[in-house]
Amino acid sequence: MTRMTAKDFPPELLELYDGYAHGRITKREFLDRAGKFAIGGLTAATILAQMSPDYALAQ
């Protein structure tokens, strides 16, 4: 499975993640709001996992 990139996510979801990553909203707020983007069995928690950086790949 290939890692998703920013172009794979809607801009609204990227803005929402930016707010979470920079501490403007809590993780709970992110998950609640990201739920509207969850489709086809994809949960808000899965969305967060896909958007979070994988620091091991950076090395």
C-alpha distance matrix in Angstrom:
0.0 3.8 6.6 9.1 12.5 16.0 16.4 13.9 16.3 19.9 22.6 24.3 21.3 21.1 24.8 24.6 22.1 24.4 27.2 25.5 24.5 28.1 29.8 31.3 29.9 29.0 25.7 27.4 28.3 24.8 23.4 26.4 26.0 22.3 22.8 24.0 20.6 19.0 18.5 17.2 16.9 15.2 17.6 19.1 18.0 14.3 15.0 16.7 14.0 11.6 14.6 15.9 15.8 14.2 17.3 16.2 14.0 17.3 19.3
3.8 0.0 3.8 6.4 9.3 13.0 13.4 11.5 14.2 18.0 20.2 22.3 19.6 18.8 22.6 22.8 20.2 22.2 25.3 23.9 22.6 26.0 28.1 29.6 28.5 28.0 25.1 27.1 27.6 24.0 23.1 26.2 25.4 21.6 22.8 23.7 20.1 19.2 19.0 18.3 18.5 16.2 18.5 19.2 18.4 14.8 14.6 16.1 13.7 10.7 12.9 14.4 13.8 12.6 15.6 14.9 12.2 14.9 17.3
6.6 3.8 0.0 3.8 6.5 10.1 11.5 9.8 12.0 15.8 17.7 19.6 16.8 15.7 19.3 19.6 16.8 18.5 21.7 20.4 18.8 22.2 24.4 25.9 25.0 24.6 21.8 24.1 24.5 20.8 20.4 23.5 22.7 19.0 20.7 21.8 18.2 17.7 18.2 18.2 18.1 15.2 16.9 17.0 16.1 12.9 12.2 13.1 10.9 7.7 9.4 10.8 10.2 9.5 12.7 12.8 10.2 12.6 15.5
9.1 6.4 3.8 0.0 3.8 7.0 8.0 6.1 8.3 12.0 14.0 16.1 13.5 12.5 16.3 16.7 14.3 16.2 19.4 18.5 17.4 20.6 22.8 23.9 23.0 23.0 20.5 22.5 22.5 18.7 18.5 21.4 20.0 16.4 18.2 18.9 15.2 15.2 15.9 16.4 16.9 13.7 15.5 15.2 15.1 12.0 10.4 11.8 10.6 6.9 7.8 10.3 10.5 11.2 14.5 15.4 12.9 14.6 18.0
12.5 9.3 6.5 3.8 0.0 3.8 5.5 5.5 7.5 10.9 12.0 14.6 12.5 10.6 14.2 15.5 13.2 14.3 17.8 17.5 16.1 18.9 21.5 22.4 22.1 22.7 20.6 23.0 22.5 18.7 19.2 22.0 20.1 16.9 19.3 19.6 16.0 16.9 17.9 19.0 19.7 16.4 17.8 16.8 17.0 14.5 12.0 12.8 12.4 8.9 8.0 10.5 10.2 11.8 14.4 16.0 13.3 14.0 17.6
16.0 13.0 10.1 7.0 3.8 0.0 3.8 5.3 5.6 8.3 8.5 11.3 9.7 7.4 10.8 12.6 10.8 11.5 15.0 15.4 14.3 16.7 19.4 19.8 19.7 20.9 19.3 21.6 20.5 16.8 17.9 20.3 18.0 15.2 18.0 17.9 14.6 16.2 17.6 19.5 20.4 16.9 17.9 16.3 17.0 15.2 12.0 12.6 13.3 10.2 8.1 10.9 11.2 13.7 16.1 18.3 15.9 16.1 19.8
16.4 13.4 11.5 8.0 5.5 3.8 0.0 3.8 5.5 7.5 8.4 11.8 11.0 9.4 12.7 14.7 13.7 14.5 17.8 18.5 17.8 20.0 22.7 22.7 22.5 23.8 22.3 24.2 22.9 19.2 20.1 22.1 19.5 16.6 19.1 18.3 14.8 16.7 17.3 19.0 20.6 17.5 19.1 18.0 19.2 17.0 13.9 15.3 16.1 12.6 11.2 14.4 14.8 16.9 19.4 21.3 18.6 18.9 22.6
13.9 11.5 9.8 6.1 5.5 5.3 3.8 0.0 3.8 6.9 9.3 11.9 10.3 9.9 13.5 14.6 13.6 15.3 18.3 18.4 18.1 20.8 23.1 23.2 22.3 23.2 21.1 22.7 21.7 18.1 18.3 20.3 18.0 14.7 16.6 16.1 12.3 13.6 13.9 15.3 16.9 14.0 15.9 15.3 16.6 14.1 11.2 13.4 13.9 10.4 10.0 13.5 14.5 16.3 19.4 20.9 18.4 19.5 23.0
16.3 14.2 12.0 8.3 7.5 5.6 5.5 3.8 0.0 3.8 6.4 8.3 6.5 6.7 10.2 11.0 10.4 12.5 15.1 15.4 15.6 18.2 20.2 19.9 18.9 19.9 18.1 19.6 18.2 14.7 15.1 16.9 14.4 11.3 13.5 12.9 9.4 11.3 12.5 14.7 16.0 12.8 14.0 12.8 14.6 12.8 9.3 11.3 12.8 9.9 8.7 12.4 14.2 16.6 19.7 21.7 19.8 20.6 24.3
19.9 18.0 15.8 12.0 10.9 8.3 7.5 6.9 3.8 0.0 3.8 5.5 5.4 6.5 8.9 10.0 10.8 12.6 14.6 15.6 16.5 18.6 20.3 19.3 18.4 19.9 18.7 19.7 17.7 14.5 15.3 16.3 13.2 10.8 13.1 11.6 8.6 11.5 12.7 15.6 17.3 14.4 15.3 13.8 16.2 15.1 11.5 13.4 15.6 13.1 11.6 15.1 17.2 19.9 22.8 25.1 23.3 23.8 27.6
22.6 20.2 17.7 14.0 12.0 8.5 8.4 9.3 6.4 3.8 0.0 3.8 5.4 5.0 6.2 8.6 9.8 10.4 12.5 14.3 15.0 16.5 18.5 17.2 17.0 19.1 18.5 19.8 17.4 14.4 16.1 17.0 13.6 12.0 14.9 13.5 11.2 14.5 16.2 19.2 20.7 17.6 17.9 15.8 18.0 17.4 13.6 14.6 17.1 14.9 12.5 15.5 17.3 20.5 22.9 25.6 23.9 23.8 27.5
24.3 22.3 19.6 16.1 14.6 11.3 11.8 11.9 8.3 5.5 3.8 0.0 3.8 5.4 5.2 6.2 8.7 9.8 10.8 12.6 14.3 15.6 16.9 15.1 14.4 16.6 16.3 17.1 14.3 11.8 13.6 13.9 10.3 9.4 12.3 10.8 9.4 13.0 15.2 18.6 19.8 16.9 16.5 14.0 16.7 16.7 13.0 13.8 16.9 15.5 13.0 15.9 18.3 21.6 24.1 26.9 25.6 25.7 29.4
21.3 19.6 16.8 13.5 12.5 9.7 11.0 10.3 6.5 5.4 5.4 3.8 0.0 3.8 5.4 4.9 6.1 8.5 9.8 10.6 12.1 14.2 15.4 14.4 13.1 14.6 13.6 14.6 12.5 9.3 10.8 11.9 8.8 6.8 10.1 9.6 7.6 10.6 13.2 16.5 17.1 13.9 13.4 10.7 13.1 13.1 9.3 10.0 13.2 11.9 9.5 12.5 15.2 18.4 21.0 23.8 22.7 23.0 26.7
21.1 18.8 15.7 12.5 10.6 7.4 9.4 9.9 6.7 6.5 5.0 5.4 3.8 0.0 3.8 5.4 5.1 6.1 8.7 9.8 10.2 12.1 14.2 13.6 13.2 15.0 14.2 16.1 14.2 10.9 12.9 14.6 11.8 10.0 13.5 13.3 11.1 13.8 16.3 19.3 19.8 16.3 15.9 13.2 14.7 14.5 10.7 10.6 13.2 11.6 8.5 11.0 13.0 16.5 18.7 21.7 20.5 20.3 24.0
24.8 22.6 19.3 16.3 14.2 10.8 12.7 13.5 10.2 8.9 6.2 5.2 5.4 3.8 0.0 3.8 5.4 5.0 6.3 8.8 9.8 10.6 12.4 11.0 11.2 13.7 13.9 15.7 13.1 10.4 13.3 14.4 11.3 10.7 14.4 14.0 12.8 15.8 18.6 21.9 22.3 19.0 18.0 14.9 16.6 17.1 13.5 12.8 15.9 14.9 11.6 13.5 15.4 19.1 21.0 24.2 23.3 22.8 26.4
24.6 22.8 19.6 16.7 15.5 12.6 14.7 14.6 11.0 10.0 8.6 6.2 4.9 5.4 3.8 0.0 3.8 5.4 5.2 6.5 8.8 10.1 10.9 9.5 8.5 10.6 10.5 11.9 9.4 6.7 9.7 10.7 7.9 7.6 11.4 11.7 11.0 13.6 16.9 20.2 20.2 16.9 15.4 12.0 13.7 14.8 11.5 10.5 14.0 13.8 10.9 12.5 15.2 18.7 20.8 24.0 23.5 23.4 26.9
22.1 20.2 16.8 14.3 13.2 10.8 13.7 13.6 10.4 10.8 9.8 8.7 6.1 5.1 5.4 3.8 0.0 3.8 5.3 5.0 6.0 8.5 9.8 9.8 9.0 10.2 9.4 11.8 10.3 7.0 9.6 11.9 10.0 8.7 12.4 13.5 12.1 14.0 17.3 20.2 19.8 16.2 14.8 11.4 12.1 12.9 9.8 8.0 11.1 11.0 7.7 8.8 11.4 15.0 17.0 20.2 19.9 19.7 23.2
24.4 22.2 18.5 16.2 14.3 11.5 14.5 15.3 12.5 12.6 10.4 9.8 8.5 6.1 5.0 5.4 3.8 0.0 3.8 5.4 5.0 6.1 8.5 8.4 9.2 11.3 11.5 14.2 12.4 9.8 12.9 14.9 12.8 12.1 15.9 16.7 15.4 17.6 20.8 23.8 23.6 19.9 18.5 15.2 15.7 16.5 13.4 11.4 14.0 13.8 10.1 10.6 12.2 16.0 17.3 20.8 20.4 19.6 23.0
27.2 25.3 21.7 19.4 17.8 15.0 17.8 18.3 15.1 14.6 12.5 10.8 9.8 8.7 6.3 5.2 5.3 3.8 0.0 3.8 5.6 5.4 6.2 4.9 5.7 8.5 9.8 12.1 9.8 8.2 11.9 13.2 11.4 11.8 15.4 16.4 15.9 18.2 21.6 24.8 24.4 21.0 19.0 15.3 16.0 17.6 14.8 12.6 15.6 16.1 12.7 12.9 15.0 18.6 19.8 23.4 23.4 22.6 25.9
25.5 23.9 20.4 18.5 17.5 15.4 18.5 18.4 15.4 15.6 14.3 12.6 10.6 9.8 8.8 6.5 5.0 5.4 3.8 0.0 3.8 5.5 5.2 5.9 5.0 6.0 6.4 9.4 8.2 6.3 9.6 11.7 10.8 10.9 14.2 16.0 15.6 17.0 20.7 23.6 22.6 19.2 16.9 13.2 13.2 15.1 12.8 10.0 12.9 14.1 11.1 10.5 13.0 16.4 17.7 21.1 21.6 21.2 24.3
24.5 22.6 18.8 17.4 16.1 14.3 17.8 18.1 15.6 16.5 15.0 14.3 12.1 10.2 9.8 8.8 6.0 5.0 5.6 3.8 0.0 3.8 5.6 7.8 8.3 9.0 8.9 12.5 11.9 9.6 12.5 15.1 14.2 13.6 17.0 18.8 17.8 19.1 22.5 25.2 24.2 20.5 18.6 15.2 14.6 15.9 13.7 10.5 12.6 13.5 10.2 8.9 10.4 13.9 14.6 18.3 18.8 17.9 20.9
28.1 26.0 22.2 20.6 18.9 16.7 20.0 20.8 18.2 18.6 16.5 15.6 14.2 12.1 10.6 10.1 8.5 6.1 5.4 5.5 3.8 0.0 3.8 5.8 8.0 9.6 11.0 14.2 13.1 11.7 15.0 17.1 16.0 16.1 19.6 21.1 20.4 22.1 25.6 28.4 27.6 24.0 22.0 18.4 18.0 19.6 17.2 14.2 16.4 17.2 13.8 12.5 13.6 17.0 17.2 21.0 21.5 20.1 23.0
29.8 28.1 24.4 22.8 21.5 19.4 22.7 23.1 20.2 20.3 18.5 16.9 15.4 14.2 12.4 10.9 9.8 8.5 6.2 5.2 5.6 3.8 0.0 3.8 5.4 6.7 8.9 11.8 10.9 10.5 13.8 15.5 15.0 15.7 18.9 20.7 20.6 22.1 25.8 28.7 27.5 24.1 21.6 17.9 17.5 19.7 17.8 14.6 17.0 18.5 15.4 14.1 15.7 18.9 19.2 22.8 23.8 22.8 25.4
31.3 29.6 25.9 23.9 22.4 19.8 22.7 23.2 19.9 19.3 17.2 15.1 14.4 13.6 11.0 9.5 9.8 8.4 4.9 5.9 7.8 5.8 3.8 0.0 3.8 7.0 9.9 11.9 9.8 9.9 13.6 14.4 13.4 14.8 18.0 19.3 19.6 21.6 25.2 28.4 27.6 24.4 21.9 18.1 18.4 20.7 18.4 15.8 18.7 19.9 16.7 16.2 18.1 21.6 22.3 25.9 26.5 25.5 28.4
29.9 28.5 25.0 23.0 22.1 19.7 22.5 22.3 18.9 18.4 17.0 14.4 13.1 13.2 11.2 8.5 9.0 9.2 5.7 5.0 8.3 8.0 5.4 3.8 0.0 3.8 6.8 8.2 6.0 6.7 10.1 10.8 10.3 12.0 14.8 16.4 17.1 18.7 22.5 25.7 24.6 21.6 18.8 15.0 15.5 18.1 16.1 13.6 16.8 18.3 15.6 15.3 17.9 21.1 22.3 25.7 26.5 26.0 28.9
29.0 28.0 24.6 23.0 22.7 20.9 23.8 23.2 19.9 19.9 19.1 16.6 14.6 15.0 13.7 10.6 10.2 11.3 8.5 6.0 9.0 9.6 6.7 7.0 3.8 0.0 3.8 5.3 5.1 6.3 8.7 9.9 10.7 12.0 14.3 16.7 17.5 18.3 22.1 25.0 23.4 20.5 17.3 13.7 13.5 16.5 15.2 12.4 15.2 17.5 15.4 14.5 17.3 20.2 21.4 24.6 25.7 25.6 28.3
25.7 25.1 21.8 20.5 20.6 19.3 22.3 21.1 18.1 18.7 18.5 16.3 13.6 14.2 13.9 10.5 9.4 11.5 9.8 6.4 8.9 11.0 8.9 9.9 6.8 3.8 0.0 3.8 5.4 5.0 6.2 8.6 9.9 10.2 12.2 15.2 15.5 15.8 19.5 22.1 20.2 17.3 14.1 10.6 9.8 13.0 12.1 9.2 11.8 14.4 12.8 12.0 15.1 17.7 19.3 22.1 23.3 23.7 26.4
27.4 27.1 24.1 22.5 23.0 21.6 24.2 22.7 19.6 19.7 19.8 17.1 14.6 16.1 15.7 11.9 11.8 14.2 12.1 9.4 12.5 14.2 11.8 11.9 8.2 5.3 3.8 0.0 3.8 5.4 5.1 6.1 8.6 9.8 10.7 13.8 15.0 15.0 18.7 21.3 19.4 16.9 13.4 10.2 10.1 13.7 13.1 11.0 13.8 16.4 15.3 15.0 18.4 20.8 22.7 25.4 26.5 27.1 29.8
28.3 27.6 24.5 22.5 22.5 20.5 22.9 21.7 18.2 17.7 17.4 14.3 12.5 14.2 13.1 9.4 10.3 12.4 9.8 8.2 11.9 13.1 10.9 9.8 6.0 5.1 5.4 3.8 0.0 3.8 5.5 5.1 6.1 8.4 10.0 12.2 13.7 14.6 18.3 21.4 20.1 17.5 14.3 10.8 11.8 15.0 13.5 11.8 15.2 17.1 15.5 15.7 19.1 22.0 23.9 26.8 27.6 27.9 30.9
24.8 24.0 20.8 18.7 18.7 16.8 19.2 18.1 14.7 14.5 14.4 11.8 9.3 10.9 10.4 6.7 7.0 9.8 8.2 6.3 9.6 11.7 10.5 9.9 6.7 6.3 5.0 5.4 3.8 0.0 3.8 5.5 5.3 5.8 8.4 10.7 11.2 12.2 16.0 19.1 17.9 15.0 12.1 8.4 9.5 12.1 10.2 8.4 12.1 13.6 11.7 12.4 15.9 18.8 21.0 23.9 24.3 24.7 27.9
23.4 23.1 20.4 18.5 19.2 17.9 20.1 18.3 15.1 15.3 16.1 13.6 10.8 12.9 13.3 9.7 9.6 12.9 11.9 9.6 12.5 15.0 13.8 13.6 10.1 8.7 6.2 5.1 5.5 3.8 0.0 3.8 5.5 5.1 6.1 9.4 10.1 10.0 13.7 16.5 14.9 12.2 8.9 5.4 6.6 9.7 8.6 7.6 10.9 12.8 12.1 12.9 16.6 19.0 21.6 24.0 24.5 25.5 28.5
26.4 26.2 23.5 21.4 22.0 20.3 22.1 20.3 16.9 16.3 17.0 13.9 11.9 14.6 14.4 10.7 11.9 14.9 13.2 11.7 15.1 17.1 15.5 14.4 10.8 9.9 8.6 6.1 5.1 5.5 3.8 0.0 3.8 5.6 5.4 8.0 10.1 10.4 14.0 17.0 15.7 13.7 10.5 7.6 9.7 12.7 11.6 11.2 14.6 16.1 15.4 16.5 20.2 22.7 25.3 27.8 28.2 29.1 32.2
26.0 25.4 22.7 20.0 20.1 18.0 19.5 18.0 14.4 13.2 13.6 10.3 8.8 11.8 11.3 7.9 10.0 12.8 11.4 10.8 14.2 16.0 15.0 13.4 10.3 10.7 9.9 8.6 6.1 5.3 5.5 3.8 0.0 3.8 5.3 6.3 8.1 9.8 13.3 16.8 16.3 14.0 11.5 8.4 11.2 13.4 11.2 11.3 15.0 15.7 14.4 16.1 19.7 22.6 25.2 27.9 27.8 28.5 31.9
22.3 21.6 19.0 16.4 16.9 15.2 16.6 14.7 11.3 10.8 12.0 9.4 6.8 10.0 10.7 7.6 8.7 12.1 11.8 10.9 13.6 16.1 15.7 14.8 12.0 12.0 10.2 9.8 8.4 5.8 5.1 5.6 3.8 0.0 3.8 5.4 5.4 6.8 10.5 13.9 13.4 10.7 8.6 5.5 8.6 10.1 7.6 8.4 11.9 12.3 11.3 13.5 17.1 19.8 22.7 25.1 24.8 25.8 29.2
22.8 22.8 20.7 18.2 19.3 18.0 19.1 16.6 13.5 13.1 14.9 12.3 10.1 13.5 14.4 11.4 12.4 15.9 15.4 14.2 17.0 19.6 18.9 18.0 14.8 14.3 12.2 10.7 10.0 8.4 6.1 5.4 5.3 3.8 0.0 3.8 5.3 5.1 8.6 11.8 11.1 9.2 6.8 5.0 8.6 10.2 8.8 10.3 13.4 13.9 13.9 16.1 19.8 22.0 25.1 27.2 27.0 28.4 31.6
24.0 23.7 21.8 18.9 19.6 17.9 18.3 16.1 12.9 11.6 13.5 10.8 9.6 13.3 14.0 11.7 13.5 16.7 16.4 16.0 18.8 21.1 20.7 19.3 16.4 16.7 15.2 13.8 12.2 10.7 9.4 8.0 6.3 5.4 3.8 0.0 3.8 5.5 8.0 11.6 12.1 10.6 9.5 8.3 12.1 12.9 10.9 12.9 16.0 15.8 15.5 18.2 21.7 24.2 27.4 29.6 28.9 30.2 33.6
20.6 20.1 18.2 15.2 16.0 14.6 14.8 12.3 9.4 8.6 11.2 9.4 7.6 11.1 12.8 11.0 12.1 15.4 15.9 15.6 17.8 20.4 20.6 19.6 17.1 17.5 15.5 15.0 13.7 11.2 10.1 10.1 8.1 5.4 5.3 3.8 0.0 3.8 6.2 9.9 10.8 8.6 8.5 7.6 11.2 10.9 8.5 11.1 13.9 12.9 12.8 15.9 19.2 21.5 24.9 26.9 25.9 27.2 30.7
19.0 19.2 17.7 15.2 16.9 16.2 16.7 13.6 11.3 11.5 14.5 13.0 10.6 13.8 15.8 13.6 14.0 17.6 18.2 17.0 19.1 22.1 22.1 21.6 18.7 18.3 15.8 15.0 14.6 12.2 10.0 10.4 9.8 6.8 5.1 5.5 3.8 0.0 3.8 7.1 7.2 5.2 5.2 5.8 9.2 8.7 7.5 10.6 12.7 12.2 13.1 15.9 19.3 21.1 24.6 26.2 25.5 27.2 30.5
18.5 19.0 18.2 15.9 17.9 17.6 17.3 13.9 12.5 12.7 16.2 15.2 13.2 16.3 18.6 16.9 17.3 20.8 21.6 20.7 22.5 25.6 25.8 25.2 22.5 22.1 19.5 18.7 18.3 16.0 13.7 14.0 13.3 10.5 8.6 8.0 6.2 3.8 0.0 3.8 5.7 5.3 7.3 9.3 12.2 10.8 10.1 13.7 15.1 14.1 15.5 18.6 21.7 23.1 26.7 28.0 26.9 29.0 32.2
17.2 18.3 18.2 16.4 19.0 19.5 19.0 15.3 14.7 15.6 19.2 18.6 16.5 19.3 21.9 20.2 20.2 23.8 24.8 23.6 25.2 28.4 28.7 28.4 25.7 25.0 22.1 21.3 21.4 19.1 16.5 17.0 16.8 13.9 11.8 11.6 9.9 7.1 3.8 0.0 3.8 5.5 8.5 11.5 13.6 11.6 11.9 15.5 16.1 15.0 17.2 20.1 23.0 23.8 27.6 28.3 27.2 29.7 32.7
16.9 18.5 18.1 16.9 19.7 20.4 20.6 16.9 16.0 17.3 20.7 19.8 17.1 19.8 22.3 20.2 19.8 23.6 24.4 22.6 24.2 27.6 27.5 27.6 24.6 23.4 20.2 19.4 20.1 17.9 14.9 15.7 16.3 13.4 11.1 12.1 10.8 7.2 5.7 3.8 0.0 3.8 6.1 9.7 11.1 9.5 10.8 14.0 14.3 14.0 16.6 18.9 21.9 22.5 26.2 26.9 26.2 28.8 31.6
15.2 16.2 15.2 13.7 16.4 16.9 17.5 14.0 12.8 14.4 17.6 16.9 13.9 16.3 19.0 16.9 16.2 19.9 21.0 19.2 20.5 24.0 24.1 24.4 21.6 20.5 17.3 16.9 17.5 15.0 12.2 13.7 14.0 10.7 9.2 10.6 8.6 5.2 5.3 5.5 3.8 0.0 3.8 6.8 8.3 6.2 7.0 10.4 10.9 10.5 12.8 15.2 18.3 19.2 22.8 23.8 23.1 25.5 28.4
17.6 18.5 16.9 15.5 17.8 17.9 19.1 15.9 14.0 15.3 17.9 16.5 13.4 15.9 18.0 15.4 14.8 18.5 19.0 16.9 18.6 22.0 21.6 21.9 18.8 17.3 14.1 13.4 14.3 12.1 8.9 10.5 11.5 8.6 6.8 9.5 8.5 5.2 7.3 8.5 6.1 3.8 0.0 3.8 5.3 5.1 6.4 8.8 9.9 10.7 12.5 14.4 17.8 19.0 22.4 23.7 23.6 25.7 28.6
19.1 19.2 17.0 15.2 16.8 16.3 18.0 15.3 12.8 13.8 15.8 14.0 10.7 13.2 14.9 12.0 11.4 15.2 15.3 13.2 15.2 18.4 17.9 18.1 15.0 13.7 10.6 10.2 10.8 8.4 5.4 7.6 8.4 5.5 5.0 8.3 7.6 5.8 9.3 11.5 9.7 6.8 3.8 0.0 3.8 5.4 5.0 6.3 8.7 9.9 10.6 12.3 16.0 17.7 21.0 22.8 22.8 24.4 27.5
18.0 18.4 16.1 15.1 17.0 17.0 19.2 16.6 14.6 16.2 18.0 16.7 13.1 14.7 16.6 13.7 12.1 15.7 16.0 13.2 14.6 18.0 17.5 18.4 15.5 13.5 9.8 10.1 11.8 9.5 6.6 9.7 11.2 8.6 8.6 12.1 11.2 9.2 12.2 13.6 11.1 8.3 5.3 3.8 0.0 3.8 5.4 5.1 6.3 8.7 9.9 10.6 14.1 15.4 18.5 20.1 20.5 22.4 25.1
14.3 14.8 12.9 12.0 14.5 15.2 17.0 14.1 12.8 15.1 17.4 16.7 13.1 14.5 17.1 14.8 12.9 16.5 17.6 15.1 15.9 19.6 19.7 20.7 18.1 16.5 13.0 13.7 15.0 12.1 9.7 12.7 13.4 10.1 10.2 12.9 10.9 8.7 10.8 11.6 9.5 6.2 5.1 5.4 3.8 0.0 3.8 5.3 5.0 6.2 8.6 9.9 13.1 13.9 17.4 18.6 18.5 20.7 23.5
15.0 14.6 12.2 10.4 12.0 12.0 13.9 11.2 9.3 11.5 13.6 13.0 9.3 10.7 13.5 11.5 9.8 13.4 14.8 12.8 13.7 17.2 17.8 18.4 16.1 15.2 12.1 13.1 13.5 10.2 8.6 11.6 11.2 7.6 8.8 10.9 8.5 7.5 10.1 11.9 10.8 7.0 6.4 5.0 5.4 3.8 0.0 3.8 5.4 5.1 6.2 8.6 12.0 13.7 17.1 18.9 18.4 20.1 23.3
16.7 16.1 13.1 11.8 12.8 12.6 15.3 13.4 11.3 13.4 14.6 13.8 10.0 10.6 12.8 10.5 8.0 11.4 12.6 10.0 10.5 14.2 14.6 15.8 13.6 12.4 9.2 11.0 11.8 8.4 7.6 11.2 11.3 8.4 10.3 12.9 11.1 10.6 13.7 15.5 14.0 10.4 8.8 6.3 5.1 5.3 3.8 0.0 3.8 5.4 5.1 6.0 9.7 11.8 14.8 17.0 17.1 18.4 21.5
14.0 13.7 10.9 10.6 12.4 13.3 16.1 13.9 12.8 15.6 17.1 16.9 13.2 13.2 15.9 14.0 11.1 14.0 15.6 12.9 12.6 16.4 17.0 18.7 16.8 15.2 11.8 13.8 15.2 12.1 10.9 14.6 15.0 11.9 13.4 16.0 13.9 12.7 15.1 16.1 14.3 10.9 9.9 8.7 6.3 5.0 5.4 3.8 0.0 3.8 5.5 5.3 8.3 9.2 12.6 14.1 14.3 16.2 19.0
11.6 10.7 7.7 6.9 8.9 10.2 12.6 10.4 9.9 13.1 14.9 15.5 11.9 11.6 14.9 13.8 11.0 13.8 16.1 14.1 13.5 17.2 18.5 19.9 18.3 17.5 14.4 16.4 17.1 13.6 12.8 16.1 15.7 12.3 13.9 15.8 12.9 12.2 14.1 15.0 14.0 10.5 10.7 9.9 8.7 6.2 5.1 5.4 3.8 0.0 3.8 5.7 8.0 9.0 12.7 14.1 13.3 15.2 18.4
14.6 12.9 9.4 7.8 8.0 8.1 11.2 10.0 8.7 11.6 12.5 13.0 9.5 8.5 11.6 10.9 7.7 10.1 12.7 11.1 10.2 13.8 15.4 16.7 15.6 15.4 12.8 15.3 15.5 11.7 12.1 15.4 14.4 11.3 13.9 15.5 12.8 13.1 15.5 17.2 16.6 12.8 12.5 10.6 9.9 8.6 6.2 5.1 5.5 3.8 0.0 3.8 6.4 9.0 12.1 14.5 13.7 14.6 18.1
15.9 14.4 10.8 10.3 10.5 10.9 14.4 13.5 12.4 15.1 15.5 15.9 12.5 11.0 13.5 12.5 8.8 10.6 12.9 10.5 8.9 12.5 14.1 16.2 15.3 14.5 12.0 15.0 15.7 12.4 12.9 16.5 16.1 13.5 16.1 18.2 15.9 15.9 18.6 20.1 18.9 15.2 14.4 12.3 10.6 9.9 8.6 6.0 5.3 5.7 3.8 0.0 3.8 6.5 9.2 11.9 11.9 12.6 15.8
15.8 13.8 10.2 10.5 10.2 11.2 14.8 14.5 14.2 17.2 17.3 18.3 15.2 13.0 15.4 15.2 11.4 12.2 15.0 13.0 10.4 13.6 15.7 18.1 17.9 17.3 15.1 18.4 19.1 15.9 16.6 20.2 19.7 17.1 19.8 21.7 19.2 19.3 21.7 23.0 21.9 18.3 17.8 16.0 14.1 13.1 12.0 9.7 8.3 8.0 6.4 3.8 0.0 3.8 5.9 8.9 8.7 8.9 12.2
14.2 12.6 9.5 11.2 11.8 13.7 16.9 16.3 16.6 19.9 20.5 21.6 18.4 16.5 19.1 18.7 15.0 16.0 18.6 16.4 13.9 17.0 18.9 21.6 21.1 20.2 17.7 20.8 22.0 18.8 19.0 22.7 22.6 19.8 22.0 24.2 21.5 21.1 23.1 23.8 22.5 19.2 19.0 17.7 15.4 13.9 13.7 11.8 9.2 9.0 9.0 6.5 3.8 0.0 3.8 5.5 5.7 7.1 9.8
17.3 15.6 12.7 14.5 14.4 16.1 19.4 19.4 19.7 22.8 22.9 24.1 21.0 18.7 21.0 20.8 17.0 17.3 19.8 17.7 14.6 17.2 19.2 22.3 22.3 21.4 19.3 22.7 23.9 21.0 21.6 25.3 25.2 22.7 25.1 27.4 24.9 24.6 26.7 27.6 26.2 22.8 22.4 21.0 18.5 17.4 17.1 14.8 12.6 12.7 12.1 9.2 5.9 3.8 0.0 3.8 5.4 5.2 7.1
16.2 14.9 12.8 15.4 16.0 18.3 21.3 20.9 21.7 25.1 25.6 26.9 23.8 21.7 24.2 24.0 20.2 20.8 23.4 21.1 18.3 21.0 22.8 25.9 25.7 24.6 22.1 25.4 26.8 23.9 24.0 27.8 27.9 25.1 27.2 29.6 26.9 26.2 28.0 28.3 26.9 23.8 23.7 22.8 20.1 18.6 18.9 17.0 14.1 14.1 14.5 11.9 8.9 5.5 3.8 0.0 3.8 5.4 5.7
14.0 12.2 10.2 12.9 13.3 15.9 18.6 18.4 19.8 23.3 23.9 25.6 22.7 20.5 23.3 23.5 19.9 20.4 23.4 21.6 18.8 21.5 23.8 26.5 26.5 25.7 23.3 26.5 27.6 24.3 24.5 28.2 27.8 24.8 27.0 28.9 25.9 25.5 26.9 27.2 26.2 23.1 23.6 22.8 20.5 18.5 18.4 17.1 14.3 13.3 13.7 11.9 8.7 5.7 5.4 3.8 0.0 3.8 5.5
17.3 14.9 12.6 14.6 14.0 16.1 18.9 19.5 20.6 23.8 23.8 25.7 23.0 20.3 22.8 23.4 19.7 19.6 22.6 21.2 17.9 20.1 22.8 25.5 26.0 25.6 23.7 27.1 27.9 24.7 25.5 29.1 28.5 25.8 28.4 30.2 27.2 27.2 29.0 29.7 28.8 25.5 25.7 24.4 22.4 20.7 20.1 18.4 16.2 15.2 14.6 12.6 8.9 7.1 5.2 5.4 3.8 0.0 3.8
19.3 17.3 15.5 18.0 17.6 19.8 22.6 23.0 24.3 27.6 27.5 29.4 26.7 24.0 26.4 26.9 23.2 23.0 25.9 24.3 20.9 23.0 25.4 28.4 28.9 28.3 26.4 29.8 30.9 27.9 28.5 32.2 31.9 29.2 31.6 33.6 30.7 30.5 32.2 32.7 31.6 28.4 28.6 27.5 25.1 23.5 23.3 21.5 19.0 18.4 18.1 15.8 12.2 9.8 7.1 5.7 5.5 3.8 0.0
